[in-house]
Amino acid sequence: MHAPDLPGDSVADRLKAARKLKGVTQLQLAQRANFSASLVKKVEQGSKPPSAAFVAGAARVLGIRVATLYGTRTSEVLDEPSRESAGVAELRSALDAYDDPRPEGNPLTLDAITARLAVISEKAQALRNADMLAELPNLLHHLYVLVGQPGRAGELARAALHDAYRMSATAAGQFRQADIAAIASERHIQLAPATGDPLRVAISAYHRSTRCLQHGDYRNGLRLLDRARQHVADGPDDRAVAIQLDLRSAVLAARAGDTTEADGYLSEARAFSEEFAPPAAPYYNVDASSTNIVVHWCAAPVENYNGAEAVRRASTVTVVDPRRPERVGHHHIDMARAWMLHGDRGRTLDELNAARRVAPNVTRHHPSVAETVHALAMSERRTTDSLAGFAQWAGIQL
């Protein structure tokens, strides 16, 4: 679905329309966004898929939302009555009820709530997003009752609520409910200092840096994560959180155009993992696994249109992890972009189909997938049946 004020079925079309509406030439856009004029021309022609950094930079120069260039609505609503639409409505209501909790059923103990949150986390890893929506609202209501307890009991309840808010933001994001995700994110950022756990402040900073990624504010994102490291000590859980911060810092640095800095963060993350063997997931939404490190290492060059280096890195590793379908799916999406930049259209489509098999929902809704498919279609003299079939499955108009 594209924004009604910008016609077109791809970033290329919408970029051209937005640029002309603003009266900005390709050269002016390139200079103001610090891109090459050649890159702007190739993106608008559809021959090169835009990176996330390109889209964020162009959106900033043109004064529009990143989502507008991608053609998604940040306020998209699930219109059809369904389990998912009901869950979205209940989650929105639960987030608004923090000062008027209405828990259903018998009162739940904190231990019972913590056990349910652990199950929800497993469902999140398995991409069972509708199941997350079904359970989170009532747990929020029960937690609102417990957080006012004095002393350590209150801190532990607030820590659980911190987890529940972060899971709520993840679930809302999966269904493109940007307003709900923003509310949940603000709540866990504000709550973190009251949990009695300094690492939760660092974890919230990691999630807060997502906004810097979305708006192309990469250096401020890096400064935010540098401040977050003040809350990280030397314990096993601390090392895991440090790895998470390093991986996000690598993405920010890569999108800022500093590949050496990005690789430095990746090297530090790998060293922490190999030397200290920290727990892969000591907190919900923290992933210090070797899989996640490798996925980021392979993807970093793609941020700077270096498909050859990304392909080289991927050739030295095997990314298979049944416990992390979302991460593996992202790896194949990144490698599809890398092979497209490398000029191998067959391998590009192979990677897209691999992503589809591992993480179909992620693949269908990932913005770079549509742009890679459009670039494939532009590079071929005729649209093959296999490409047309993938496009139809993903809802991409060619």
N, C-alpha and C positions, 0 to 999 in steps of 0.2 A: 504494500500500500504506500503510495507516495503523497507527499504534502500537496494539497490542492492548489497552492499558489506557485508551485514549481513543477511544470509538466515534464514528463519523461519517465522511463523505466529503469534508469541507471544513474549512478553518481555522475557519469559523464554528461548525460542530458541535463540533469538538474544543476550541475556546476556551471555549464554554459549558460543556462537560463538565468541563474542567480547573478553571474558575472555581468551579463548584459543589462539586467535590471539595475545593477549598481553602477553601470557605466565604467566598468573596470576592464582594461585590456588583459590579454594573457600575460604580457610582459609585466604589467603593473602588479598583477596577482602574484606572479613568480617573485618579483622583487620584495613585495611586502610580506610574503609568507616564507621567504628565504628558500625558495625552490628554484630549480633551473627552469628556464622558459621551455626547454625541450620536454621536460617532465609534464608540465601543465598541458602542453599541446598533445602529448601522447595520451594522457588521462582523458582529455576531452574527446579525442578521437576514438577512445575505447580500446586502444591497442595495448594499454598497460593498466592493470588493475590498481586503483589507488590504495595506498597504505593507510592505516588508521591515523598516522601522523599527518599525512597529506590532507585527509578529510578534515581533521581538527584544525589544521593551519588555515586551510581555505575557508572554513566556516568562520573562523575568528576574523579574518580579513574582510569577509563579505557581510559580517554582522548577523549571521543566522545560526541556527542550532545545528549541531552535528547530525542530529536525527533527521533534520530537514533534507540535508544532502543525501543521507542514506535512504530517505523515503519512508521513514517510520514515524508513527505518531507517538510522542512521549506520553500522551494521555489516552492511548488506545484502550478501548473498553471491550470486554468480552460480551458481545451483544446477545448471543444465543443462550437461552437458559440451559445450564449444564452444571455438573458437579464443580467444574473449575470456576465458572462465573459466581456460583453461590459461595465458594471458598474465598474468592477475592472480596466479595461484599462483607463476609464475616470477618476477614482479617482487617479490613479498613475500620469496621465498627469496633473491633477489639482494641486496635491501636488508639482509638479515640476515647476508650473507656478507662484509661489509666487512673482517673480519679473517681470512677463510678463502676467498680468491678461487679460483674454479675456471673460468677462461676457456676457452671452446671454440674450436677451430681454431688456426691459427697465431697467434703473438703479433701484436697490432695496434700500429702506431706511433701516436703522438699525432696526427699529421696525418691518418691514416686514420680515427681515431675522430672527430676534429673534423669531417671531411667527412661522416661518417654522421650526426652530430648535426645538421648543417645540413639534411640530407634529412628527418630526423625532425621538425625544426621546421616544415618546409614541410607535412608531413603533419598536424601539429597545427593549422596554420592552415586546412587543407582539411577539418578535422574527421575525419580518418582515424585515429580513436583506436585501433582494433584493430591497425593497422599500427605505431603507437607502442609498444604493449604487446609486440609480437612482437620488436622490436629492442632495446629498452632494457636488458633484464636482462643479456644477454651483454656489452654495452658497459660496464655497471657493473663486471662481473667484470674486464674488461681494464683499466679505469681504476684499480681497487684495486691492481693490480700496479705501476702507474706513479707513483702519488701519493707514494711514499716516496723518490723520487729527490731528490738534494740540489740546492740552488740554484734557478736559474730554471726548470730542467726540471721540478722538483717543483711549483713554483708554477703553471706552465702546465697541468700535469696536474690539479692541484686546481681550477683554473678550469674545465676541461672537466668535471670531476666535479660541480662546482657547477651547471653547466648541466644535466647529466644528472639530478641530484637534482630540480631544478626541473621538468624535463620529466616525471619520474616522478610528482611530486605532481600535475601537471596531468592526466596519464593516469589516475591512480588516482581523482582527483576526478570525471572524466567517467563512471566506472563506479561511482560512489557508494561507493568503498572508503575511507571516512574514516580508518580506522586506518593504512592504507598511506600515504595522502596526508600524514597528520600526521608519520609517521616520516621521509618524504622531506623535508618542510618543515623539521623540526628539524635534519636533517643539513645542508641547504644554509645554514641560518642559522648553525650552528656553524662551518661550513667557510669562510664568506666572508672572515673576517679573514686566513686563511692562503693566500689566492690572490694576494696582492701587488697587488690591484686595489681601491682604496677604493670604486669605484662598485658593486661586488658587495655590499658591506655595505649600501648604500642600497637595492639591488634586493631583497635578502633582507628588509629592513625593510618594503618595500612589500608583499611576500607575507605577512609576519608580521602586518601590519595587517588582513589578511582575518579573522583571529580576532576582532579588535575589532568589525568589521562584523557578524559572525555573532552576537556576544553583546551587541550594543547598547552597547558600551563606546567610544563615538564620540570623546569628548574625550581619552581615553588614546591612541586611535589617532592623533589629530592630533598629540599630543605626540611619539609615536613617529616620525612622519614628519618633524616639525620637527628632531628629533635626527639623522635620516637625512640631512637636507640639509647637515649639516656635512661629509659625505663627497663632496659634489658641487661641482665647480669650474666653470670657464667654457668648457671645450672643447665641441666638437660633440656627442660622446657624453654629456657631462655634461648638456647642455641637454635631450637626449632623455630622460634619466632624470629630470630635473627636471620635465618635462611629465608623465611617468608618476606622479610623486609628487603633482603638483598635481591630476591627475584623481582619484586616490584620495582626496586631501584634500577635494575638492569633494563627493564622495559622503558622506564622513564628516560634513562640515559640514551638508549638506542633511538627512541623517538626524537630526542633532542639532537640527534646526529653524532653523538660521541660513542663510536663503537668500542674504542679502547676502554672507556669508563664502564660501559655495559659489560664487557668481558671481565673487567676487574671484579665487579659485583658477582658475576656468575662463578668466577674462580673462588671467591671467598665462600660462597654458598656451598660449592662442591667440597672445599677443604673442611668446613664445619661438619658436613655430612660424613666425610670419610674419617676424620679424626675423632669426632665425639659420638657419632652414631646416635643423634638425638631421636626422640620419638617422632614418628612422621606426623602425627596429628594429636598433639597434647591438648589442643583446644579445637572446638568446632570451627570449621572454615579456615583452619591453618593446615597447610599441606607442605611439609618439609621433606617429602619423599624424594627418592632418587628419580622417580618418574617425572615429577614436576620440574626438578632441576634440569633434566635432559630436554624436556619439552621447551623450556625457556632458552636453553643453550642453542637448540636447533632453530628456534624462531627468531632470535635476536638479529641475525643478518637480514632477514626478510624486511624488517622495519626500515632498512636503508637500501632496499631494492637490490641486495646482493644475493640473488638466487643461487649462484654457483657455490658460494660458501655455505649457505643453508643446506643445499643438496649434499655437499661434501660432509658436513657434520652429521647429517641424518644417515649417511651411508656407513658410519662407524658405530651406530647404536641400533638397538631394537626396542621399539616403544610398544610394549604389550603389558597391560595391567588391568585385569578384569574388575578390580576394585575401583578403578578411576576411569570410567568410560568418557566422562566429560573432558578430562585431560588428554586422553588418547585421541578423542575426536578432534580436539583443538590442534593437536599435533598434525593430523592428516590435513586439516584445513590450511594450516600454515605451510605444509609441504606442497599443497596444491598451488598456492601462490608462488612458492619457490620454483617449482617446475615450470609454471607459466612464465616466470621471469627468465628461466633458463632456456625456454624455447621448446620444451617437450610437451606437446599438447596431449599426447596419449597418457603420459605419466600424470599430468594434471588431472585428467578425468578419473584415472585410477585412484588417486588420492581422495578426490571428492567422494567417490563411491565407497572408499574405505571408511571415511568419516561418517557417511550415511549408515553404514552397517553397525558401527560402534556406538554412535550417538546421534540418532536420527533427528530428534527434536532440536538439539544444538545446531546441527548442520542446516536444517531447514530455515532457522531464524538468524543465523550468523550473517551480519551484513557483508562480510568480505566474500562469502560464498557466491552471492548474486553477482558481485563485481567480477569475480574470477570467471564465472560462467559467461558473462557478457563479453569479457575479453577473449575467451575461447571462441565464442561465436563470431566475433569480429575477425579473428585470425584465420578462420576456416572459409574456404570458398563456398562450401555448403554446410548446413547444419546436419551433423550425423544423427542417425536414429538414437544412438546411445546418449549423445548430448541433449537431444530434444527430450528424451525420456527422463533424464535427470532433472532438466529444467521444469518439466511438467510436474514431477514429484515435488520439487521444492517451491512450486508456485512462482517461478521466474518467467516473465514474459520475454520471449526472444523476438 
